[in-house]
Amino acid sequence: MADSLGASSPQDPPKAADSALLNSTWVNATAATATDAPSAAASAAALAFTDGPPEAVPLSPLLGLGVAELEAWAQEQGQPSFRGRQLHDWLYNRGARSLEAITVLPKAWRQRLRDLPVIQAGPGPSGQPPREESINPGESEPGRALLGRSRLLHRSDARDGTCKLLLATVDGLSIETVGIPSDDRLTVCVSSQVGCSMACRFCATGKGGLQRSLAVHEIVDQVLSVREAMGRRPSHVVFMGMGEPLLNSEAVLAAIDCLCRDLGMAQRQITVSTVGVPRTLPTLAERALDRLGRAQFTLAVSLHAPDQQLREELIPTAHAYPIEELLDDCRHYVAITGRRVSFEYVLLGSINDQPRHAEALAGLLRGFQSHVNLIPYNPIEEEEFQRPSPAAVEAFRTALARRHVAVSVRASRGLDQDAACGQLRRRLG
């Protein structure tokens, strides 16, 4: 059923013929995709305490800023620097959702801050710059928008313990994020966009098109929301939720920086998944080295087919990115980062799960520093693809292993609540 939150109507997914529009999207996105964490300088004139009332200049959300940036921000607001350290503690360690919850801050300052509008920072669907739209926080949680926190709309708990959250952004859109627990770890599957433009046939997210990219605070908030919902510290984060991360790469890298710097995660606990966007992988490697100092997160590239023809049938937008060029870019990424690439391969019954497909895939990846992660198809209502039999999955895995391809099979989690890979779609229930 459609999202009933008053958001704008979802766009139709792009068709294969829409190459000009898609390429324009890629060019715009790679030139200036999205939102870095708001700098302290950008808020320098936001609020100055004088004898009269402060000017109502919109503020940017604080989630995503580090200790030093929050200290500088507090000083710019006429407060001592230690107020920034207090904000950092309450944002990242205590998970404050409103200004009222941060009782260590002066009441008069909280009152002034919560009455100011907040800029909605998410970029549009074609790499357009952030909208300068001022949004006043909801009265139920004053200051929530300034902190950068979302609102929980719905929680779904699967029988296997997987938890799916539907979160509302401050501009009335919604996203889904998933917490996947096991005995020794909690993995958070985060979204990088509201919807997706890549139109993979077997994925529910792309059926509604792309609304916009997420800002840094909206990505980091998902990890905090899952931590709060499940009462555990997340150990791993995978960018495998809604959206194409490489069409929002600057915000994704900024979020990784925040997760490591402010939440104490390690890059090796983070995975970034992409279906492939032309000319972005080498750039991602270079930007990661520049932004993070090193690129140790795992890059997972979605292949889903061992040849270009079948790949285009499953991923219509792949017509703009031949598989040979994609693999060349992967090799370039490995050369820059020194990290192997993981390849995702959704197994569709009788479509791409036959022995000949395994043989072709092994040949395609021969000599590659890589790992293949097999994902049995998780059903969605719009398509009639079939989930492969356990025997077919095992035969495919064995065929790759015999050809010396590192391979594993991903267990489907949260199937009974549409929380598994490819099933996220922004709706209640």
C-alpha positions in Angstrom: 0.0 0.0 0.0 1.1 3.6 -0.5 2.8 5.7 2.1 0.1 7.6 3.9 2.2 10.3 5.5 1.2 13.2 3.3 4.5 13.0 1.3 4.6 13.9 -2.4 3.5 11.2 -4.8 6.4 8.8 -5.6 7.9 9.1 -9.0 7.7 6.4 -11.6 10.9 4.3 -11.8 13.1 5.3 -14.7 12.9 3.2 -17.9 15.9 1.9 -19.8 15.2 4.5 -22.5 15.6 7.4 -20.1 19.4 7.3 -20.5 19.8 11.0 -20.9 18.0 11.8 -17.7 19.9 9.1 -15.8 23.3 10.2 -17.1 22.4 13.7 -16.1 21.6 12.5 -12.7 24.9 10.7 -12.4 26.9 13.7 -13.7 25.2 16.1 -11.3 25.5 13.6 -8.4 29.1 13.0 -8.9 29.9 16.7 -9.3 28.2 17.7 -6.0 26.1 15.0 -4.6 25.1 16.0 -1.3 25.4 17.2 2.0 28.5 17.2 4.1 28.1 17.7 7.8 27.1 21.4 8.4 30.2 23.3 9.3 30.3 25.6 12.3 31.2 28.5 10.0 27.9 28.0 8.1 26.1 28.7 11.4 28.3 31.6 12.5 25.6 34.3 12.1 22.7 32.0 13.2 22.2 33.4 16.6 23.8 36.3 18.5 22.7 37.2 21.9 22.0 40.9 22.2 19.7 43.1 24.3 17.0 42.5 21.8 15.5 39.3 20.5 17.7 37.2 18.1 17.1 37.2 14.4 15.3 34.1 13.2 18.1 32.9 10.9 17.6 29.2 10.1 20.0 26.8 11.8 21.4 23.5 10.4 21.0 20.2 12.3 23.7 19.4 14.8 23.9 15.6 14.4 26.9 14.8 12.3 29.2 17.4 14.0 32.2 16.4 16.0 33.3 17.7 19.4 35.5 20.5 18.0 32.7 21.6 15.7 30.1 21.6 18.4 32.4 23.6 20.7 32.9 26.2 18.0 29.2 26.3 17.3 28.4 26.8 21.0 30.9 29.7 21.2 29.3 31.3 18.1 26.0 31.2 19.9 27.5 33.2 22.8 28.0 30.1 25.0 31.2 28.7 26.6 32.9 25.9 24.6 32.0 23.2 27.2 28.4 23.5 26.1 29.5 21.9 22.8 31.0 19.0 24.7 27.7 18.6 26.6 25.8 18.6 23.3 28.1 16.0 22.0 27.6 13.7 25.0 23.8 14.1 24.9 23.6 13.6 21.1 25.9 10.6 20.7 26.1 8.9 24.1 22.7 9.6 25.6 20.7 9.7 22.3 18.7 12.9 23.2 15.8 13.5 20.9 14.8 17.0 22.0 16.4 20.1 23.5 14.2 19.7 26.5 15.9 16.4 27.3 19.3 18.1 27.6 18.7 19.6 31.0 22.4 20.6 31.5 21.9 23.4 29.0 20.6 26.7 30.3 16.8 26.9 30.0 16.8 30.3 28.4 19.2 29.2 25.7 17.1 26.0 25.0 14.0 28.2 24.6 15.7 30.5 22.1 17.1 27.7 20.1 13.9 25.7 19.8 12.0 28.7 18.5 14.3 29.1 15.5 13.6 27.5 12.2 15.8 24.6 10.9 17.0 24.2 7.4 16.0 21.0 5.6 19.3 19.9 4.3 18.5 16.9 2.0 19.4 17.4 -1.7 16.9 16.8 -4.5 16.6 13.7 -6.7 19.1 15.0 -9.4 21.9 16.1 -7.3 20.3 19.5 -6.8 21.6 21.7 -3.9 19.9 21.5 -0.5 16.6 23.3 -0.3 16.6 26.5 1.8 13.3 25.5 3.4 12.9 26.5 7.0 11.0 24.0 9.1 9.8 24.6 12.6 10.2 21.7 15.0 7.1 19.9 16.2 5.8 21.0 19.6 5.8 17.5 21.0 9.6 17.3 20.9 10.9 20.9 20.8 14.3 21.1 19.2 14.2 17.7 17.6 14.8 19.1 14.1 17.8 21.2 15.4 19.4 18.1 16.9 18.8 16.2 13.7 16.6 13.5 15.0 13.8 11.8 13.1 10.4 10.7 14.4 9.5 7.0 14.8 6.3 6.2 12.8 6.2 2.5 13.1 8.1 -0.5 14.4 7.9 -4.0 13.0 9.5 -7.0 14.8 10.2 -10.2 12.9 10.1 -13.6 14.4 13.9 -13.9 14.1 14.5 -10.8 16.1 15.0 -8.4 13.2 13.6 -5.0 13.8 12.4 -2.6 11.0 11.8 1.1 11.8 9.8 3.5 9.6 11.1 7.0 10.4 9.7 10.4 9.4 12.0 13.1 8.2 11.2 16.7 9.1 9.9 17.5 5.6 7.2 14.8 5.8 8.9 12.0 3.9 9.8 8.6 5.4 12.6 6.0 5.3 13.1 2.5 6.5 16.0 1.2 8.5 16.6 -2.3 9.9 18.4 -3.7 12.9 19.6 -7.3 12.5 20.8 -8.9 15.7 22.8 -12.0 16.4 24.5 -13.3 19.6 27.6 -11.2 19.2 26.7 -8.3 16.9 23.9 -5.9 15.9 24.0 -4.8 12.3 22.1 -1.7 11.2 21.0 -1.6 7.5 20.7 2.1 6.7 19.2 4.0 3.8 21.1 6.7 2.0 18.1 8.1 -0.1 14.4 8.4 0.1 13.5 5.8 -2.6 15.8 4.9 -5.4 16.3 5.7 -9.1 18.2 2.5 -10.1 15.0 0.5 -10.8 16.4 -3.0 -10.1 13.4 -5.3 -11.0 13.7 -7.5 -7.9 13.9 -4.6 -5.4 10.8 -3.0 -3.9 12.5 0.3 -3.1 13.0 1.3 -6.8 9.3 0.8 -7.6 8.4 4.2 -6.1 11.3 6.1 -7.7 13.5 8.6 -6.0 12.3 11.5 -3.7 15.6 12.9 -2.6 19.0 12.1 -1.0 19.4 12.0 2.8 21.6 14.4 4.7 24.3 13.3 7.1 22.2 13.7 10.2 19.4 11.6 8.6 21.8 8.7 8.0 23.4 8.8 11.4 20.0 9.1 13.1 19.1 5.7 11.8 21.9 4.1 13.7 20.9 6.0 16.9 17.2 5.0 16.4 18.0 1.3 16.0 20.3 1.5 19.1 17.4 3.1 21.1 14.8 0.6 19.8 16.8 -2.5 20.4 18.6 -1.4 23.6 22.0 -2.5 22.2 25.1 -0.8 20.8 25.3 -1.4 17.0 28.5 -3.2 16.0 28.2 -3.0 12.2 26.5 -0.7 9.6 25.7 -1.6 6.0 24.6 0.9 3.5 22.2 -1.6 1.9 18.8 0.1 2.7 16.9 2.4 0.4 18.8 4.3 -2.3 22.1 4.2 -4.2 24.9 5.3 -1.9 27.1 6.5 -4.7 24.5 9.0 -5.8 24.9 10.5 -2.4 28.6 9.8 -1.8 29.6 12.9 0.1 26.9 12.5 2.7 27.7 8.8 3.0 31.4 9.4 3.6 30.6 12.2 6.1 28.3 9.7 7.9 31.0 7.1 8.0 33.3 9.7 9.5 30.8 10.5 12.1 30.1 6.9 13.0 33.8 6.2 13.5 34.7 9.5 15.2 31.6 10.0 17.4 30.1 6.6 17.9 33.4 4.7 18.2 32.9 2.3 15.2 35.7 1.1 13.0 35.6 1.4 9.2 36.0 -2.3 8.9 32.6 -2.7 10.5 31.0 -0.6 7.7 29.9 -1.8 4.2 28.9 0.5 1.3 26.8 -1.3 -1.4 26.3 0.0 -4.9 24.7 -1.3 -8.1 27.3 0.7 -10.0 27.3 4.4 -11.1 29.7 5.3 -14.0 33.0 7.0 -13.1 32.4 7.0 -9.4 34.4 4.1 -7.9 37.9 5.6 -8.4 36.5 8.9 -7.2 35.0 7.3 -4.1 38.4 5.7 -3.3 40.2 9.1 -3.6 37.5 11.0 -1.6 37.5 8.3 1.1 41.3 8.7 1.5 41.0 12.4 1.6 38.0 12.5 4.0 38.7 9.5 6.2 42.5 9.2 5.9 42.1 5.6 4.7 39.5 3.6 3.0 38.9 0.5 5.1 35.2 0.1 4.8 34.0 -2.8 2.6 32.8 -2.0 -0.9 30.0 -4.3 -2.1 29.1 -4.1 -5.8 25.8 -5.6 -6.9 26.4 -7.7 -10.1 23.4 -10.1 -10.1 24.4 -11.5 -13.5 27.6 -12.8 -15.2 27.0 -11.0 -18.5 25.8 -7.6 -19.7 22.6 -8.8 -21.5 21.2 -10.5 -18.4 22.3 -7.7 -16.1 20.4 -5.2 -18.2 17.2 -7.4 -18.0 17.4 -7.3 -14.2 18.8 -3.8 -13.8 17.5 -1.6 -16.7 19.8 1.3 -15.7 22.9 -1.0 -16.2 22.7 -0.3 -20.0 24.7 2.9 -19.3 27.5 1.0 -17.5 28.9 -2.1 -19.3 29.9 -4.8 -16.9 33.5 -4.8 -18.3 33.8 -1.1 -17.5 32.3 -1.7 -14.0 34.9 -4.4 -13.3 37.7 -2.1 -14.6 36.6 0.5 -12.1 36.5 -2.1 -9.4 40.1 -3.0 -10.1 41.1 0.6 -10.0 39.3 0.9 -6.6 41.3 -2.1 -5.3 44.6 -0.5 -6.6 43.9 2.8 -4.8 42.6 1.4 -1.5 44.3 -2.0 -1.2 40.9 -3.5 -0.2 39.2 -6.3 -2.0 35.7 -5.9 -3.4 32.7 -7.9 -2.4 30.2 -8.8 -5.2 26.5 -9.2 -4.4 24.6 -11.7 -6.5 20.8 -12.1 -6.0 19.9 -15.6 -7.0 16.6 -15.7 -8.9 15.1 -19.2 -9.5 15.7 -20.4 -13.1 16.8 -16.9 -14.1 20.5 -16.6 -13.0 21.0 -19.5 -10.7 22.0 -22.3 -13.1 25.4 -24.0 -13.3 26.2 -22.2 -16.5 25.8 -18.9 -14.7 28.1 -19.9 -11.9 30.7 -21.0 -14.4 30.4 -17.7 -16.3 30.6 -15.7 -13.1 33.8 -17.6 -12.0 35.4 -16.8 -15.4 34.4 -13.1 -15.1 36.1 -12.8 -11.7 39.1 -14.9 -12.4 42.2 -13.3 -10.8 40.1 -10.7 -9.1 40.8 -9.8 -5.5 37.2 -10.3 -4.4 34.5 -12.2 -2.5 31.0 -13.2 -3.8 28.0 -12.9 -1.5 25.0 -15.0 -2.7 21.6 -13.7 -1.8 18.6 -15.9 -2.4 15.8 -13.7 -3.8 13.4 -12.2 -1.2 9.9 -11.9 -2.8 8.2 -8.6 -3.5 4.6 -8.3 -4.6 5.2 -6.5 -7.9 7.3 -9.3 -9.4 6.8 -13.0 -10.1 10.4 -14.0 -9.6 10.9 -17.2 -7.7 13.2 -17.9 -4.7 15.7 -20.5 -5.7 15.7 -23.9 -4.0 18.2 -24.6 -1.2 19.7 -27.2 -3.5 20.2 -24.7 -6.3 21.8 -22.2 -3.9 24.2 -24.8 -2.6 25.1 -26.0 -6.2 25.9 -22.5 -7.2 28.0 -21.9 -4.2 29.9 -25.2 -4.7 30.5 -24.4 -8.4 32.1 -21.1 -7.4 34.2 -22.6 -4.6 35.5 -25.3 -6.9 36.7 -22.6 -9.2 38.6 -20.9 -6.3 36.1 -18.0 -5.9 35.7 -16.9 -2.3 32.0 -17.2 -1.7 29.3 -17.1 1.1 25.5 -17.2 1.3 23.7 -14.5 3.1 20.9 -15.7 5.4 17.6 -13.9 4.8 16.5 -12.0 8.0 13.2 -10.3 8.7 11.3 -11.9 5.8 7.9 -12.1 7.6 8.0 -8.3 8.1 9.3 -7.4 4.7 12.6 -6.3 6.3 14.9 -8.5 4.2 17.3 -7.4 1.4 15.3 -5.8 -1.4 12.0 -5.5 0.5 12.1 -1.9 1.9 9.5 0.4 0.5 8.4 3.2 3.0 5.0 2.0 4.2 3.3 1.3 7.5 2.9 -2.4 8.5 
